[in-house]
Amino acid sequence: DGAITSENGYNTPLGIAKFINHTELYGYKYVVLEFGARKRGDIKTLCRLYKPTVGVVTGACPQHLSTFGSFANVLKAKRELVECIPDGGFCVLNTQDKSVARFVNAGICKKVPAGKGVRAEVKSRTLMGTTLVVSSRGKTAEVTLPQFADYAAQTYKTCFTVCNCLNQPFDVTIVNSAKIKQVPHRMQVTHNGVYHIVDDSYNADISGVKSCCKAVRPFDCVKVAIAQGIVECGES
């Protein structure tokens, strides 16, 4: 509670600066920033400028390879975040991703597996959202998210883990969950009166495309895919 996050995909030094300079931050306890990178050292620079005390690594995919050069460099870049979190801070890691799981030995901050102490079971899923049964700290509640992707439950558990680590009460996290919105162009679903449109055009890697296809597969309907291609993937 009392947090604000950057929007519009601002994840570069100047983009984040624009967000900070044009946003009223007084009254907020936490500012959540997305750190983007196109080469090694980019995240380290962002950490030097904005000095995070909490980090979250959701996964690692072979993307932006034309500028990174290799997937190994992608991993080294993401590792920079963990290495820059100070002692006394913590980093939540999606340890289901084998590459990210190796970051548990990086840096000096506390590492917390995403979903630790949290259960989120899917009760129902439609194109317009997912209903979860969430349990943590001896309490249980139902939460309906506007996202329907397979990874919605895992992403939610990751966020819940951060809230738990910041000692936010269970009931407050559940109430705030009702404020979750679809993010534009990231598995965003709209309906034009005839068709459901799943907009995942922000995708930057093949695993994201596969995930989108997997998410729509169970629905018994005619599906039309419009693909703009994946840029910045180099020879692959």
Secondary structure, DSSP 8 states (H G I E B T S, - for coil): --EEE--TT--SHHHHHHHHHTS--TT-SEEE-----SSTTHHHHHHHHH--SEEEE----S-SHHHH-SHHHHHHHHHHHHHHS-TT-EEEE-TTSHHHHGGGGSSSSEEEETTTTEEEEEEEEETTEEEEEEEETTEEEEEEES--STTHHHHHHHHHHHHHHTT--HHHHHHHHTT----TTSSEEEE-SS-EEEE-TT--SHHHHHHHHHHHTTS-S----------S-TT-
